[in-house]
Amino acid sequence: MLGTAISLRDTECTTGILLHCGPMSSVQLGDEIAIHYRLHGPDGEVIAASGEGQPLVMRVGSDEVLLGLSRGVVGMQLGEVKELHLAPEEAFGTDAGSVERFINKVDAPPDVIIGDKLCLRTADTSVTVWVVAEQWGTAWRVCTKHPYAGMNVAMVLKVVGHQR
């Protein structure tokens, strides 16, 4: 779908967050990596990207990372570029079963913005991840369904840091 029309800049991680030490090895579950990426929606538009000189630092296999991203980086080498095509189940979920609710702004972290993910504990002590959908007066409308739920997405990424 995206082919060669998309390329990543040849910058390396200069933030000092991660260093590669020892012999060249491939990424495995549990490793901490830094990537530059561009995430494309179904129509090819860029819907998210790493900031200039600011790679995304992640733990491979963590619940905070898209399932398809964690699976896709396993086996990659430092400096390698890859294009992933993620089905809804591997990206932002299916569009079934969305729930929404409102939370007072005073009960949320002060720097919350639309699109942020919040972990909310319910009365039965279970934790659910909610996406901030919109501002509604003195409250945030949050939902369990991401705006890109049910959609196929593509991601172009480059591993710029790797640490076991």
C-alpha contacts under 8 A as a table, 3 or more apart, distances in Angstrom:
res1	aa1	res2	aa2	distance
2	L	5	A	6.16
2	L	6	I	6.43
2	L	44	G	7.51
3	G	6	I	6.67
4	T	7	S	6.70
6	I	156	V	7.59
7	S	156	V	7.78
8	L	36	H	7.83
8	L	37	Y	7.78
8	L	81	V	7.78
8	L	156	V	7.67
8	L	157	L	7.42
8	L	158	K	7.23
11	T	53	G	7.62
12	E	53	G	8.00
12	E	160	V	5.52
13	C	16	G	7.08
13	C	17	I	7.99
13	C	18	L	7.93
13	C	34	A	7.58
13	C	53	G	6.78
13	C	54	Q	7.59
13	C	55	P	6.87
13	C	160	V	5.34
13	C	161	G	6.40
14	T	53	G	6.84
15	T	18	L	7.91
15	T	53	G	7.29
15	T	54	Q	7.09
16	G	19	L	6.90
18	L	33	I	7.35
18	L	34	A	7.15
18	L	161	G	5.40
18	L	162	H	6.33
18	L	163	Q	6.45
19	L	161	G	6.13
19	L	162	H	6.48
19	L	163	Q	6.49
20	H	161	G	6.37
20	H	162	H	5.41
20	H	163	Q	5.87
21	C	163	Q	7.38
24	M	77	Q	7.41
24	M	78	L	7.65
25	S	77	Q	6.47
25	S	78	L	7.99
26	S	74	V	7.22
26	S	75	G	4.83
26	S	76	M	5.27
26	S	77	Q	4.81
26	S	78	L	7.53
27	V	31	D	6.47
27	V	33	I	7.88
27	V	73	V	6.61
27	V	74	V	5.00
27	V	75	G	4.98
27	V	76	M	5.43
27	V	77	Q	6.38
27	V	162	H	7.28
28	Q	31	D	5.69
28	Q	60	V	7.14
28	Q	74	V	5.15
28	Q	75	G	6.39
29	L	59	R	7.90
29	L	60	V	5.11
29	L	61	G	5.59
29	L	70	S	7.71
29	L	74	V	6.69
30	G	59	R	5.85
30	G	60	V	5.11
30	G	61	G	6.12
30	G	62	S	7.65
30	G	164	R	7.48
31	D	59	R	5.68
31	D	60	V	5.58
31	D	162	H	7.19
31	D	163	Q	5.97
31	D	164	R	4.74
32	E	57	V	7.05
32	E	58	M	5.62
32	E	59	R	4.39
32	E	60	V	6.29
32	E	162	H	6.01
32	E	163	Q	5.26
32	E	164	R	6.27
33	I	57	V	5.69
33	I	58	M	5.56
33	I	59	R	6.40
33	I	60	V	7.27
33	I	159	V	7.01
33	I	160	V	7.53
33	I	161	G	5.23
33	I	162	H	4.40
33	I	163	Q	6.20
34	A	55	P	5.66
34	A	56	L	5.38
34	A	57	V	4.27
34	A	58	M	6.35
34	A	159	V	5.98
34	A	160	V	5.48
34	A	161	G	4.57
34	A	162	H	6.45
35	I	50	S	7.89
35	I	55	P	5.18
35	I	56	L	5.29
35	I	57	V	6.58
35	I	157	L	6.35
35	I	158	K	5.37
35	I	159	V	4.53
35	I	160	V	5.38
35	I	161	G	6.86
36	H	49	A	7.52
36	H	50	S	5.42
36	H	51	G	7.97
36	H	54	Q	7.73
36	H	55	P	4.91
36	H	56	L	6.37
36	H	157	L	5.59
36	H	158	K	5.34
36	H	159	V	6.75
36	H	160	V	7.00
37	Y	49	A	5.43
37	Y	50	S	5.49
37	Y	55	P	7.80
37	Y	56	L	7.87
37	Y	155	M	6.75
37	Y	156	V	5.53
37	Y	157	L	4.20
37	Y	158	K	6.47
38	R	46	V	6.54
38	R	47	I	7.74
38	R	48	A	5.94
38	R	49	A	4.31
38	R	50	S	6.75
38	R	155	M	5.62
38	R	156	V	5.39
38	R	157	L	6.58
39	L	46	V	5.70
39	L	47	I	5.71
39	L	48	A	5.12
39	L	49	A	6.04
39	L	153	V	7.06
39	L	154	A	5.88
39	L	155	M	4.45
39	L	156	V	6.67
40	H	43	D	7.59
40	H	44	G	5.15
40	H	45	E	5.28
40	H	46	V	4.47
40	H	47	I	5.54
40	H	48	A	7.24
40	H	153	V	5.68
40	H	154	A	5.10
40	H	155	M	6.05
41	G	44	G	5.27
41	G	45	E	5.52
41	G	46	V	6.46
41	G	47	I	6.12
41	G	148	Y	7.76
41	G	151	M	7.61
41	G	152	N	7.08
41	G	153	V	4.90
41	G	154	A	6.69
42	P	45	E	7.51
42	P	151	M	6.53
42	P	152	N	5.74
42	P	153	V	5.52
42	P	154	A	7.65
46	V	49	A	7.29
50	S	54	Q	6.27
50	S	55	P	5.48
50	S	56	L	6.12
51	G	54	Q	4.87
51	G	55	P	6.53
52	E	55	P	7.72
55	P	160	V	7.74
58	M	62	S	7.70
58	M	65	V	7.26
59	R	62	S	5.55
59	R	65	V	7.87
60	V	65	V	7.53
60	V	70	S	5.17
60	V	73	V	7.75
60	V	74	V	7.78
61	G	65	V	7.04
61	G	67	L	7.27
61	G	70	S	5.29
61	G	71	R	7.62
62	S	65	V	5.68
62	S	70	S	7.78
63	D	66	L	7.54
63	D	67	L	7.85
65	V	69	L	6.85
65	V	70	S	6.67
66	L	69	L	5.19
66	L	70	S	6.44
66	L	90	E	6.46
66	L	91	A	5.38
66	L	92	F	7.25
67	L	70	S	5.28
67	L	71	R	6.26
67	L	90	E	4.99
67	L	91	A	6.39
68	G	71	R	5.06
68	G	72	G	5.81
68	G	84	L	7.96
68	G	86	L	6.00
68	G	90	E	4.45
68	G	91	A	6.02
69	L	72	G	4.95
69	L	73	V	6.22
69	L	84	L	7.69
69	L	90	E	7.80
69	L	91	A	7.85
70	S	73	V	5.61
70	S	74	V	6.68
71	R	74	V	5.65
72	G	84	L	6.68
73	V	76	M	5.41
76	M	80	E	6.32
76	M	159	V	7.53
77	Q	80	E	5.40
77	Q	159	V	6.97
78	L	158	K	8.00
78	L	159	V	5.22
78	L	160	V	5.88
78	L	161	G	6.41
78	L	162	H	6.57
79	G	158	K	6.15
79	G	159	V	5.24
79	G	160	V	5.62
80	E	158	K	5.59
80	E	159	V	5.84
81	V	156	V	7.25
81	V	157	L	5.61
81	V	158	K	4.33
81	V	159	V	6.86
82	K	156	V	5.78
82	K	157	L	5.51
82	K	158	K	6.51
83	E	154	A	7.08
83	E	155	M	5.62
83	E	156	V	4.37
83	E	157	L	6.45
84	L	154	A	5.53
84	L	155	M	5.07
84	L	156	V	6.34
85	H	152	N	7.27
85	H	153	V	6.04
85	H	154	A	4.43
85	H	155	M	6.52
86	L	89	E	7.85
86	L	90	E	5.66
86	L	91	A	5.88
86	L	152	N	5.71
86	L	153	V	5.33
86	L	154	A	5.91
86	L	155	M	7.83
87	A	90	E	5.40
87	A	91	A	6.27
87	A	151	M	7.00
87	A	152	N	4.75
87	A	153	V	6.79
88	P	91	A	5.00
88	P	92	F	5.68
88	P	93	G	4.86
88	P	94	T	5.44
88	P	149	A	6.28
88	P	150	G	5.05
88	P	151	M	5.33
88	P	152	N	5.43
88	P	153	V	7.64
89	E	92	F	6.73
89	E	93	G	4.71
89	E	94	T	6.04
89	E	150	G	7.91
90	E	93	G	6.81
91	A	149	A	7.74
91	A	152	N	7.65
91	A	153	V	7.26
92	F	145	K	7.83
92	F	146	H	5.99
92	F	148	Y	6.08
92	F	149	A	4.78
92	F	150	G	7.19
92	F	151	M	7.72
93	G	145	K	7.44
93	G	146	H	7.47
93	G	149	A	4.95
93	G	150	G	6.03
94	T	149	A	5.14
94	T	150	G	4.16
94	T	151	M	7.56
95	D	98	S	6.85
95	D	145	K	6.78
95	D	149	A	5.06
95	D	150	G	4.60
96	A	150	G	8.00
97	G	145	K	7.75
98	S	143	C	6.68
98	S	144	T	5.42
98	S	145	K	4.98
99	V	143	C	5.45
99	V	144	T	5.46
99	V	145	K	7.04
100	E	141	R	7.01
100	E	142	V	5.59
100	E	143	C	4.03
100	E	144	T	6.47
101	R	141	R	5.89
101	R	142	V	5.57
101	R	143	C	6.36
102	F	139	A	6.15
102	F	140	W	5.57
102	F	141	R	4.57
102	F	142	V	5.99
103	I	107	D	6.77
103	I	108	A	7.43
103	I	139	A	5.38
103	I	140	W	5.41
103	I	141	R	6.67
103	I	142	V	7.38
104	N	107	D	5.39
104	N	108	A	6.94
104	N	138	T	6.11
104	N	139	A	4.22
104	N	140	W	6.32
105	K	108	A	5.22
105	K	109	P	7.83
105	K	110	P	7.71
105	K	138	T	5.89
105	K	139	A	4.91
105	K	140	W	6.17
106	V	109	P	7.59
106	V	110	P	7.57
108	A	112	V	7.06
109	P	112	V	5.79
112	V	116	D	6.46
113	I	116	D	5.79
113	I	132	V	7.07
114	I	131	V	7.85
114	I	132	V	5.04
114	I	133	A	5.59
114	I	134	E	5.85
114	I	135	Q	7.62
115	G	131	V	5.90
115	G	132	V	5.17
115	G	133	A	6.18
116	D	131	V	5.78
116	D	132	V	5.48
117	K	129	V	6.36
117	K	130	W	5.55
117	K	131	V	4.57
117	K	132	V	6.34
118	L	129	V	5.58
118	L	130	W	5.17
118	L	131	V	6.31
118	L	132	V	7.40
119	C	127	V	6.21
119	C	128	T	5.57
119	C	129	V	4.52
119	C	130	W	6.26
120	L	127	V	5.49
120	L	128	T	5.45
120	L	129	V	6.39
120	L	130	W	7.11
121	R	124	D	7.92
121	R	125	T	5.54
121	R	126	S	5.60
121	R	127	V	4.45
121	R	128	T	6.54
122	T	125	T	5.17
122	T	126	S	5.60
122	T	127	V	6.38
122	T	128	T	7.76
123	A	126	S	7.50
128	T	144	T	7.83
129	V	144	T	6.49
130	W	142	V	5.76
130	W	143	C	5.20
130	W	144	T	4.72
130	W	145	K	7.53
131	V	142	V	5.31
131	V	143	C	5.32
131	V	144	T	6.03
131	V	145	K	6.95
131	V	146	H	6.21
132	V	140	W	6.57
132	V	141	R	6.14
132	V	142	V	4.44
132	V	143	C	6.70
133	A	140	W	7.34
133	A	141	R	5.56
133	A	142	V	5.26
133	A	143	C	6.67
133	A	147	P	7.98
134	E	140	W	5.91
134	E	141	R	5.31
134	E	142	V	7.25
135	Q	138	T	7.58
135	Q	139	A	6.19
135	Q	140	W	4.72
135	Q	141	R	6.19
136	W	139	A	5.12
136	W	140	W	5.57
136	W	141	R	6.36
137	G	140	W	7.81
143	C	146	H	7.38
145	K	149	A	6.18
146	H	149	A	5.07
148	Y	151	M	5.65
159	V	162	H	7.40
